Amino acid sequence: MSHAEGVNIKRRRVLIASTAAIGAVGVASVATPFVRSWYPSAKAEAAGAAVTQDISAIEDGMMIVVKYRGKPIFVVKRTDEMVANLEKVKPQLSDPESAESIQPEYAKNETRSREPSILVVEGVCTHLGCAPNYRPEVGAADLGGANWYGGFFCPCHGSLYDLAGRVYKGVPAPTNLPVPEHSIDGPILTVGEA
């Protein structure tokens, strides 16, 4: 009698098929987390995603802060007087034409913005990364008196920026505050998309 005569062929096929199926499930369960580890995390995806903000409630002369990619984004609703004062500070600025600044093409203008009344800049000092304070009051004695038309003051090392985020001469900050890609559609500001 040969050895193969006592073997149940159907049973052998069922055992091989079930072993192969269990093996495939095992490989898939190991491969899935491995492949998913190549995908960016939810935090990383959110860090690069555009941020929207309704800016209709911002009062004239006020500022709000929006977080984008871990940085504060200053959004200022400038008054007509604030916009008019931008011309008055030009002689005091290091880069009044924003030639050395990081900004989208549509922000290469006197107001450094899409709309003159809305300023959108990164709220990080270009010197060492501190957060400047919003100081909109004209004539502040501690910031130059009659030569101060409102803007931003960095308390860490004394850098000054005007209400277009342009840096003053003779301060530690080397460049203007960066203008991030953004768009304005009615009352909705989108930071991260043009």
LINTA-V220049 format. One line per field, one symbol per residue. psi: psi as a letter, one per 20 degrees, with the letter a starting at -180 (. if undefined). burial: 1 if it has 9 or more other C-alpha atoms within 8 Angstrom, else 0. Layout:
psi->???
burial->???
This chain:
psi->prhihjpogghghgggghggghgggggghhhghgghihqqrhghghhiqqpqpojhipqpirqrppppkjqpopopoqrhggghihhhighiqhmhjkhjqoqrhijmrhilrgphiopoqplopjfjjroqqonippkphikjdijokqbppoigjjqqqajjjpqqqjrhphrrpqorprqoncjppopip.
burial->00000000000100000000000000000000000000000000101101100000010011100111001111111110011011001000111101001011001100111101111111111110010100010111000111011111111001111111111100101011111111110001111100
